Each structure stands twice: as C-alpha cells, then as structure tokens.
Amino acid sequence: MYSTAMVALTALVLLLPLAGLLLLLRAPRLDVHWEHHPSHFWLVLLTAALSAVLAQAMGSAALRRGDPRVLLVSLAFLSAAGFLALHALATPGVLLSTPNAGFVLATPVGVAVGSGCAVLSSLRFEGERSVPWMRRGRRIRFGLLLLMALWAVASVTQLPPLHDTAVPEVADGILTALAVPTVVLYGVAAARYLRMWSARPSLMLLSLVSAFVLLGEAMVALVFARNWALSWWEWHLLLLAAFVLVVAGVRIQWYEERFSDLYVAGTVAGRRELSVLFADLQGFTTFSEQHEPDEVTAMLNTYFENVVPPVVGRHGGEVDRIIGDALMVTFNKRGDQPDHARLAAAAGLALQVAAEKVRTGHPDWPRFRVGINTGIASVSLLGTEGGRTHTVIGDTVNVASRIEGKAPGGGVAIGPATKALLPGAVTESLGPISLKGKAEPLEVHRLIALDD
C-alpha cells in the first residue's frame, strides 16, 4: 500500500510540468518572454556540471565493480553533460557573437543519445553477459566523446548541415525526428526501472525513474517551447531537476557503495572463479610492542606505498581491504581476468620484490609473507544502509588466508588449484599442511618464479 501511494504521488508530481507546459502553450499571454543571457549560460552550465559529476562518479563505480548497468547510466549522463556544455556556449556573447546552429541543437542531440544509453542500461544482464557489455560500454564511451569533439568542431566551423546562423527552437522536422524516439526510449527505460523498483524499492531507483521521465518531458518542452519564453525556460529547469533528483538520491546512499541499488544481480551476488592474495607482516605484533605507534604507522604507510602500486597498477589486482598490517587482494572479481591465477602469482612476487627494496634501508622491519589460492567464491554486497561493502566470501578466501599464515617470511605460498594453472612456474613443496576445517592436508608450494 505504501509503495502504491508513493508511486501515485511521484507520478502526480511528474505530470505537473507537462500540465504547466500545456497551459503556457494554450495561453500565450502567460508565456512571458524573458531574455537574460547570463542566467541562461549559468543555468545550463550548472546542469551540465551536475550531469558530469554524476557521469564521473557512476563511471568510476562501474569500472571498479564491473557493472554494465551503472556504466550505461553514466554514459546517459555523460551525453547530456557534454552536449549541454556545448549548448551553454550557444548563449550569445559567450563564445560567438551570433547564434550557432550546432550549439543550439546540441541539447536535443545530447538528450537523444542519452536516451539510447538509458534504455540499454535497463536490459537484463545475467551471468557472463556483464563482461562483454562492459567492453561495449567502454567503446560506447569512446564513441560518445569522439562524437562530442566532432560536433564541436563542426559547429564552430559551421559545416553543413550546421551552417545556418540560427535554429528556431520550435517543432520542426529535425527536432520532431529527435523527440519522438527519445521520449519513447526514456519512457521504456523509466517503465523498466519502475519494475525493478517494485521488486526491491529504493530511493536510488525511484530517483532514476523520475529523472528519465523528466528528461523525456524536457524533450517535449524543447520541441514546442517558444524561444526565450517561460515555456522555453521550463525545459532547462526540467533538465536541472532530473540531475538534482539523482544527485540527491546518491548523496543519501552509504558512501562506499552509493550505486549499489543499481547493480545487476551478478554484481550483488554472483559466483565466479577467482584468485585471492593475502599478505601480512611476519612478526608484526612483536615489532608493534617494541616501537611507538607513530613509528609503526610510518612503517606500514611506507610498505603499502611501495607494495600496493605493483599489485594493483601493474597486475590488475583489486584491494578488497587493508586491516592493520594485513592486505587482501582479489583477481577476476569483475570476471574480466581469465588469467587471474597468473596475475595473482606475478603480483605476489612483485610485492615481495618491492617490500625487500624497502627493507634494505630498514633491516629491522618485519617481512611480508604472501598466500594465494584459486577457486570459486561468491562475489557479494554485504551490509545495509549505514554500512555496505562489496567483497568476496567462501572457502576459497578462507583457505587463501590460511595458506598465507603458513608462508615463509619474504616468500609466496600458493595452493594446489593455483599451481595447477601455472604449469611452467618454478616452485618448491612446503609439504602437506593441515588447515583448520579441512579433513585432508593441503599440498602447499612456495612460488619461486614464473615462466617467461
């Protein structure tokens, strides 16, 4: 009952802009003309900035989690941001002294392109379908940025068909051709996200539904509005309201996983073969007891500043957590690293090389020991409002931690599943090791080198 009432109230509020537009169009005396160039410039620029911030935040989260839905939504906002910024430049006296067709048409083009990304984001992404869509999303982003650059060049140089000195912002062939499919696509996207919301209600999903509806309404107002009249200002405000709603929804979310309500099922809870690396400092407790807290902190910061970059930057690991002196890194968490075992092994060796370079100047510092295990684990979003984390859980993770506890200081220990995926690696047996919770001993090897 509560959900039905919320949807009904939201729908009523979202219909008000269309009612206002209809009133202004049917009563021209109310559609007051107000031409103020600075207000137009800053309003459009603010809207573009909000959309750009959302696009950047969502894009970063999508790439970090390997989530195609969040990536495609970010592209919808990126399209609006880039073309809105070009539209701001259409304000007379900003970049050019006369109206420019390309800059004037930039807004409907950006909103139209964004509708395509919006409807793509509402598709069902199941299982391994997420990985190719992440690749497609990256290609779409590159194409989108290229389109913006080409549009800007074509607008400034006034290449055909953008060579007119002005484009009337009323219903004509170009705008209508853009508006009809755009409104339909935003409507489809909003309906699909509303269905997602009905399955698991959240403010983030409802904000996105509202934003897509407002973007569709802005396109309608853009087609029929009278230039510099109140109806014309309305579509500018509708665009701003759309992005403000999403920003408000994002701000309320727990900061670690702001976009978790948009994640596809495989990001929230999926099973995947991956490799897990654990590292900690042998003798850390004794060192801590013998040194002041600020010395211990300086030691840890120095180590992590040197060992994390090769693990993450060079070998593609994702730091899951750092607790005290312990480091947990995952490989293939997003499903895009088929050679995850080799990457984890190379990262473990690189970590030890970097750590030993640090120890040359501090021989009394404890040494890292590293443990790596490979297997099936659950990629999960844990927690609720006030505290969420995206991590991996399962026996594969537990065994990796226990293997690390058996590794020699300065060495890298790997489990049998990892070794099986490294046929050319140079290893030496550490013998069968009994691990807590395991009925049979586990053959663990020390990794000495990888094959070239």
C-alpha positions in Angstrom: 0.0 0.0 0.0 2.8 2.3 0.9 4.6 1.6 -2.4 1.5 2.2 -4.4 0.9 5.5 -2.7 4.5 6.6 -3.3 4.3 5.7 -7.0 1.0 7.6 -7.3 2.3 10.7 -5.6 5.5 10.6 -7.7 3.5 10.2 -10.9 1.3 13.2 -10.0 4.3 15.4 -9.3 6.0 14.4 -12.6 2.8 15.2 -14.6 2.8 18.8 -13.3 5.5 20.1 -15.7 3.5 18.8 -18.7 0.4 20.4 -17.4 2.2 23.7 -16.9 3.6 23.5 -20.5 0.2 22.8 -21.9 -1.2 25.8 -20.0 1.6 28.1 -21.3 1.1 27.0 -24.9 -2.7 27.4 -24.8 -2.5 30.8 -23.1 0.3 32.7 -24.9 -0.2 35.7 -22.7 1.1 33.7 -19.7 4.1 32.5 -21.7 6.1 35.7 -20.8 9.2 36.5 -22.8 12.3 36.8 -20.7 15.7 37.0 -22.4 18.6 37.1 -20.0 21.8 35.7 -21.4 23.8 35.4 -18.2 21.1 33.4 -16.5 20.8 31.1 -19.4 24.6 30.5 -19.5 24.9 29.7 -15.8 21.8 27.6 -15.6 22.9 25.4 -18.5 26.5 25.2 -17.2 25.3 24.2 -13.7 23.1 21.5 -15.2 26.0 20.2 -17.3 28.3 20.2 -14.3 25.9 18.2 -12.2 25.4 15.7 -15.0 29.2 15.5 -15.5 29.8 14.8 -11.8 27.2 12.0 -11.9 28.7 10.6 -15.0 32.2 10.6 -13.5 31.1 9.0 -10.1 29.0 6.4 -11.8 31.6 5.6 -14.4 34.3 5.1 -11.7 32.0 2.8 -9.7 31.0 0.8 -12.8 34.6 0.2 -13.8 35.6 -0.7 -10.2 32.7 -3.2 -9.8 32.4 -4.3 -13.4 28.8 -3.4 -13.6 27.4 -2.7 -17.1 24.1 -1.1 -15.9 25.8 1.6 -13.8 28.3 2.2 -16.7 25.5 2.7 -19.3 23.6 5.1 -16.9 26.8 7.1 -16.5 27.0 7.3 -20.3 23.5 8.7 -20.5 24.5 11.4 -18.1 27.8 12.0 -19.9 26.0 12.5 -23.2 23.8 15.1 -21.5 26.7 16.8 -19.8 28.9 17.2 -22.9 26.2 18.4 -25.2 24.7 20.7 -22.6 28.1 22.3 -22.1 28.2 23.0 -25.9 24.7 24.4 -25.7 25.9 26.8 -23.0 28.4 28.2 -25.4 25.4 29.0 -27.7 24.5 31.8 -25.4 25.2 35.0 -27.5 28.3 36.8 -26.3 29.9 33.7 -24.7 31.9 32.2 -27.5 30.3 33.6 -30.6 28.5 36.9 -31.2 25.8 35.3 -33.4 23.6 32.2 -32.9 25.1 28.9 -33.9 23.0 26.0 -35.2 25.3 23.3 -33.9 25.5 24.7 -30.4 21.7 25.3 -30.3 20.9 21.7 -31.5 23.5 20.3 -29.0 20.9 19.8 -26.2 18.3 17.8 -28.1 21.1 15.7 -29.6 22.7 15.0 -26.2 19.4 14.1 -24.6 18.5 11.9 -27.6 21.8 10.0 -27.4 21.4 9.7 -23.7 18.0 8.0 -24.1 19.7 5.2 -26.1 22.1 4.6 -23.2 19.3 4.8 -20.7 17.2 2.1 -22.4 20.3 -0.1 -22.8 21.0 0.2 -19.1 17.6 -1.2 -18.3 18.3 -4.5 -20.1 18.7 -7.7 -18.1 22.3 -8.6 -17.5 22.7 -12.1 -16.3 25.8 -14.2 -15.7 28.6 -13.8 -18.1 26.7 -11.3 -20.2 28.0 -8.5 -18.0 31.6 -8.9 -19.2 31.1 -8.2 -22.9 28.7 -5.4 -22.1 31.5 -3.7 -20.1 33.7 -3.9 -23.2 30.8 -2.5 -25.3 30.2 0.3 -22.7 33.9 1.4 -22.9 33.6 1.5 -26.7 30.4 3.5 -26.5 32.1 6.0 -24.1 34.9 6.4 -26.6 32.5 6.9 -29.4 30.5 9.4 -27.4 33.5 11.5 -26.6 34.6 11.4 -30.2 31.1 12.5 -31.3 31.1 15.4 -28.9 34.5 16.6 -30.2 33.4 16.2 -33.9 30.1 18.1 -33.1 32.0 20.9 -31.5 34.4 21.2 -34.5 31.5 21.0 -37.0 29.6 23.7 -35.1 32.5 26.1 -34.8 33.4 25.7 -38.5 29.7 25.7 -39.4 30.0 22.6 -41.6 26.7 21.5 -43.3 24.1 20.8 -42.1 25.2 23.0 -39.2 25.8 26.1 -41.3 22.7 28.1 -40.5 23.1 31.1 -38.3 20.1 30.2 -36.2 17.8 27.3 -35.5 14.3 28.1 -34.2 13.5 26.1 -31.1 10.0 25.1 -32.1 8.5 22.0 -33.6 10.1 21.3 -37.0 11.4 18.3 -38.8 14.8 18.0 -37.1 13.5 18.4 -33.5 10.5 16.2 -34.0 12.5 13.4 -35.6 14.7 13.5 -32.5 12.0 14.0 -29.9 9.6 11.1 -30.8 12.1 8.2 -30.4 13.8 10.0 -27.5 10.6 10.3 -25.5 9.7 6.6 -26.3 13.1 5.4 -25.2 13.1 7.3 -21.9 9.6 6.0 -21.3 10.7 2.4 -21.8 13.7 2.9 -19.6 11.5 4.5 -16.8 9.0 1.7 -17.0 11.7 -1.0 -16.7 13.4 0.8 -13.8 10.0 1.1 -12.1 9.6 -2.6 -12.4 13.0 -3.0 -10.7 11.8 -0.7 -8.0 8.7 -2.7 -7.4 10.8 -5.8 -6.9 13.2 -4.0 -4.4 12.1 -0.5 -3.5 14.9 2.1 -3.1 15.2 5.8 -3.3 18.0 5.5 -5.9 15.8 3.6 -8.3 12.9 5.9 -7.8 15.2 8.9 -8.4 16.4 7.4 -11.7 12.8 6.7 -12.8 11.9 10.3 -12.1 15.0 11.6 -13.9 14.2 9.6 -17.0 10.6 10.9 -17.0 11.8 14.5 -16.6 14.3 14.1 -19.4 11.6 12.9 -21.7 9.3 15.8 -20.7 12.2 18.2 -21.3 12.4 16.9 -24.8 8.7 17.5 -25.3 9.1 21.1 -23.9 12.1 21.7 -26.0 10.2 20.9 -29.2 7.1 23.1 -28.5 8.5 25.9 -26.4 8.8 29.5 -27.6 12.3 30.9 -27.7 13.2 32.8 -24.5 9.6 32.4 -23.2 8.7 30.7 -19.9 7.9 27.5 -21.8 11.5 27.7 -23.1 13.0 28.2 -19.7 10.9 25.2 -18.5 12.9 22.6 -20.4 16.1 24.0 -19.0 14.7 23.6 -15.4 13.4 20.1 -16.2 16.9 19.0 -17.1 18.3 20.6 -14.0 15.6 18.9 -11.8 16.4 15.5 -13.4 20.0 15.6 -12.3 19.3 17.2 -9.0 17.0 14.3 -8.1 19.7 11.7 -8.9 22.3 13.7 -7.0 20.0 13.8 -4.0 19.4 10.1 -4.2 23.2 9.4 -4.5 24.0 11.7 -1.5 21.7 9.8 0.8 23.3 6.4 -0.1 26.1 4.9 2.0 29.3 6.4 0.5 31.2 3.2 0.0 28.6 1.7 -2.4 26.4 4.7 -3.5 25.1 3.0 -6.6 24.6 -0.5 -5.2 20.8 -0.3 -5.7 21.5 -0.2 -9.5 23.9 -3.1 -9.6 23.0 -6.1 -11.8 22.3 -9.4 -10.0 25.8 -10.7 -10.7 27.4 -7.8 -9.0 25.2 -8.0 -5.9 25.5 -11.8 -5.5 27.3 -14.0 -8.0 29.7 -16.9 -8.2 33.0 -16.6 -10.0 36.3 -18.4 -10.3 39.0 -16.0 -9.0 42.3 -15.8 -7.2 42.7 -14.3 -3.8 46.0 -12.9 -2.4 46.6 -12.4 1.3 49.7 -10.7 2.7 50.7 -9.7 6.2 53.9 -8.9 8.2 55.6 -11.8 10.0 56.4 -10.6 13.5 54.2 -7.5 13.3 52.9 -7.9 16.8 56.4 -8.1 18.3 57.5 -5.0 16.3 54.5 -3.1 17.4 55.2 -3.9 21.1 58.8 -2.6 20.8 58.1 0.6 18.9 55.9 3.8 19.3 52.6 3.9 17.5 53.8 6.7 15.1 56.8 4.5 14.1 54.5 1.6 13.4 52.2 3.8 11.4 55.2 5.2 9.4 56.4 1.7 8.7 53.0 0.4 7.4 52.5 3.5 5.2 56.0 3.1 3.7 55.4 -0.5 3.0 51.9 0.0 1.5 53.0 2.9 -0.6 55.6 0.7 -2.3 53.8 -2.7 -2.4 50.3 -1.8 -3.4 51.1 0.0 -6.8 52.7 -3.1 -8.5 49.9 -5.3 -7.2 47.1 -3.0 -8.4 48.5 -1.0 -11.2 50.8 -3.5 -12.9 49.0 -6.7 -12.3 45.3 -5.6 -12.1 44.6 -6.7 -8.5 41.7 -5.1 -6.6 42.4 -4.3 -2.9 39.5 -5.7 -1.0 40.6 -4.5 2.4 43.6 -3.4 4.5 43.3 -4.2 8.2 46.3 -3.3 10.2 49.3 -5.0 8.5 47.1 -7.4 6.5 46.3 -6.9 2.8 43.6 -8.8 0.9 43.6 -8.5 -2.9 41.3 -10.2 -5.5 41.8 -11.0 -9.1 38.9 -11.6 -11.6 36.3 -10.2 -9.2 34.7 -8.5 -12.2 35.0 -11.5 -14.4 37.4 -9.9 -16.9 40.7 -11.5 -16.0 40.8 -15.1 -17.3 44.5 -15.3 -16.4 43.7 -14.3 -12.8 46.0 -17.1 -11.3 49.0 -15.9 -13.2 48.2 -12.2 -12.4 47.9 -13.1 -8.7 51.2 -15.0 -8.7 53.0 -12.3 -10.5 51.6 -9.7 -8.1 52.8 -11.8 -5.1 56.3 -11.9 -6.4 56.3 -8.2 -7.3 55.0 -7.4 -3.8 57.9 -9.2 -2.3 60.4 -7.5 -4.6 59.0 -4.1 -3.6 59.0 -5.0 0.1 62.6 -6.2 0.0 63.7 -2.9 -1.6 62.1 -1.1 1.4 63.8 -3.4 3.9 67.3 -2.7 2.5 67.0 0.7 4.3 65.2 -0.8 7.4 66.6 -4.3 8.1 64.8 -4.5 11.4 61.4 -4.2 9.9 59.3 -7.4 9.6 58.9 -9.2 6.3 55.8 -9.8 4.3 54.5 -13.3 3.8 52.1 -13.9 0.9 49.5 -16.6 0.3 47.5 -17.2 -2.9 44.5 -19.5 -3.5 42.3 -20.0 -6.5 38.7 -21.3 -6.7 35.0 -20.5 -6.8 33.9 -17.7 -4.5 30.8 -15.6 -4.0 31.0 -12.0 -5.1 28.6 -10.3 -2.7 27.4 -7.0 -1.5 27.2 -7.2 2.3 25.5 -4.9 4.8 22.7 -2.4 4.6 22.1 1.3 5.0 24.8 2.8 7.1 27.5 0.3 6.1 27.9 -1.6 2.9 30.9 -3.4 1.4 31.5 -5.3 -1.9 33.6 -8.3 -1.2 34.2 -12.0 -1.9 33.4 -14.8 0.5 33.7 -18.5 0.6 36.1 -21.4 1.3 38.5 -20.1 -1.4 39.0 -16.9 0.6 39.4 -18.7 3.9 42.0 -21.1 2.5 44.0 -18.3 1.0 44.2 -16.7 4.4 45.4 -19.9 6.0 47.9 -20.6 3.2 49.3 -17.1 3.9 49.8 -18.0 7.5 52.0 -20.9 6.5 54.1 -18.9 4.0 57.7 -18.2 5.0 58.7 -14.6 5.6 59.7 -13.0 2.3 58.0 -15.8 0.4 54.9 -16.5 -1.7 52.9 -19.7 -0.9 50.3 -21.0 -3.4 47.6 -23.6 -3.1 47.3 -26.6 -5.4 44.5 -25.0 -7.5 46.7 -22.0 -8.2 49.7 -24.2 -9.0 47.7 -26.2 -11.5 47.0 -23.1 -13.5 50.8 -22.2 -13.6 52.3 -25.2 -15.4 55.6 -23.5 -16.1 56.2 -22.0 -12.7 59.2 -22.8 -10.6 58.1 -24.0 -7.2 59.2 -26.0 -4.2 57.0 -28.0 -2.0 56.3 -26.9 1.6 54.8 -30.3 2.2 51.3 -31.2 3.2 49.9 -28.7 5.5 46.9 -29.3 7.8 44.5 -26.4 7.6 41.8 -25.8 10.1 38.4 -27.0 8.9 40.0 -29.3 6.2 39.7 -33.1 6.6 42.7 -33.8 4.3 46.1 -32.0 4.4 46.6 -29.5 1.6 49.8 -29.6 -0.5 51.2 -26.1 -0.5 54.1 -24.8 -2.6 56.4 -21.9 -2.4 56.4 -19.9 -5.7 59.9 -19.1 -6.7 59.5 -17.8 -10.3 57.1 -17.8 -13.2 57.9 -19.0 -16.7 58.6 -16.2 -19.2 
